[in-house]
Each structure stands twice: as structure tokens, then as C-alpha cells.
Amino acid sequence: MGIDWHSRIYRLILSVLLIFLLPVNESLGEVGTGIFPNTQLIEKNLVRGVSTRADVQKLLGIPTGGGGARLPGFGENSEVVEPYDVWYYEDINTKKSKIKDGIMTMDMSQQILTIFFKGDKFYGYFWTSNESTVTR
């Protein structure tokens, strides 16, 4: 199963264009990047060092993107910096958007879930949100 980068980029570009092409003084509806994976499923279904990329994709879906990271170890190994491959899942939603007199105002929420791999094995995750009250 490959990552469908083009459809995700297309959706993001379409969302941005919709925001800027609407008439002045127009109230905008909610615009988002799609459904965000349920992060509670990670701890219930994935095992560090055992679960594979295929297991992660089956559980969370196709990632938004990927890359790499170099992170230090822990305890006695804190000086050892190890490379990881990463996948990320991103959720951006705009709510209560309005354009008035050429000025756009909006409420925006963003979540990012980063999955870490060593080779083909799941090795952990990092999840962030800009919401003041977060519910996983």
C-alpha cells in the first residue's frame, strides 16, 4: 500500500483556494483536512518493536506525510543519537471564519500525530494539539 500524496495535497490546496475565493464579507463554513486517527487505538493495538508499518497503516490509515528524526537515547544511553523514520498525520480545521473589509479572521485547530519507526518496526508516537481542552 502506497501513500497517496497527491490527493492529500490536492485537498489542502482546494481548502486554501476556497477560503480566498469566497466573496468579501462572506461567512465561511468549517473547512478541514479530513478525519484524524483515534490516538487511543495506538496503545491498545500497537506493540513497540513488534508492530510493523503495515500494522500502523491498517490501524490509522494512510499518513499525511513522512520524514526522519534523530533523537537521543535514555538513561545510560542518553548520549547516543539514533535515527528514526517518521510518518505524520495532520488535522487542521478552520471554524467561524469571516472575511470583512479584506481582513480574514478565523478560529483554527490543529493536531499532529507523529509515528516513529526503526526499520519496519513501530517504535513510538508523539501527539500534539493546539486545543486548550484536549480529548484523545
N, C-alpha and C positions, 0 to 999 in steps of 0.2 A: 504494500500500500504506500503510495507516494503522497507527498504533501502538495496540496493544490494551492500554490502560492498565488496564482493569477486571479482566482475567484475571490480570495480574501482581499487582495489589493484593489480589485475592481469594486468590491462593496465599500471599502473605505473611501475611494475616490468618489464614488457615487454619493455617499453620505455627505462629504465635504461640498461637492457641487450643489446638492440640494439646499444646503444651508445658505450658500452665497447667491444662488439664482432666484430665491424667492423674493417677491416684491417687498419694497420698503414698508415699514410699519406693519409688517405681517407677523403674526404669532406663529411659531413653528411647533410642530408636534415633537414627540420624543423620537430621537434618532440614535441608533446604536449599532454595534458591530456584530451582534448575534448572541446566542446563548453561551453563557460561561459554564465551564465544567463544575460539577459539585465536588469541592475540595475534600469534603468529609469521606468521600469514597476512597481517597488515596490511602489513608491509614487503615481502612477496613479491608482493602483488596490488594495492595501492593506491598511486596516484601523487599527491603533494601538488600541489594546484592544478589537477589534471586529473580525478581520480576524483570521482564525484558521490555524493549521499546515497543514491541508488538502488544504486550500486555497493557502498557500505558496508553497506547493509541486506541486499543479496544475499549478501555475504561473511560478515557477523557475525550476521545475524538482526535481529529486532525489538528495539530498545533498551528498557531498563528505564524510562528517563525522559529528560528533556531540560531545557535551560535556556540560560543565556547566561554569558559571561565577558568581562572586559575585561583584556587582557594587554598589557604593554609590548613594544615592538619590540626589535631587537637592534642592537648596534654604533652607528652614527651615528643610527639611528632609535630609540634606547633611550628617548627622552623621549615618543615617540608611543605613545599607548594606543589599541589597536584592539579593536573589538567582535567577538566570535565567537559563533556558535550552538554549543551542545554537545548531544551525545547521551551518555548513560552506560549502561553495562552493569554490573550488580552481581551478585556471587555471595556469599551468606552461608550458611555451613554450621555446624551445631552437631553436635558429636560427644561421646561419653562424657558425656551429660547425666544428671543424677540429682537427684531431689528427696528430701530426707531431713529430717524434723522441720521442714517448712515452709521449708527453705532449698534453693535450686536452685544447683547447680554445673554448669559445662559448659566444654568446650573449644570455641572458636569460631574459624573462619577467615573472612576477608573479602577479596575482591578487587574493585577498581573500575577500569573502563576508561572513560576519557573521550575522546570523539572530537570534534575541533574542526572547524567549518565556517566558511567565509566565503561567504555566499550559499549556493549549492547545491554548492560545491566542498569536498572533503576538504582539510583544512589541517594535520592532525597528530593526535597522540594522547598520552595520559598514562595510565599503568597503575600501580596500587599494590596491595600485598598486605600483610597483617599476618603472614604466614608467615615464620618465621626462615630457612628454606631455600626459595627460590623457584625454580620451574621454569616457564619460559614455555612 
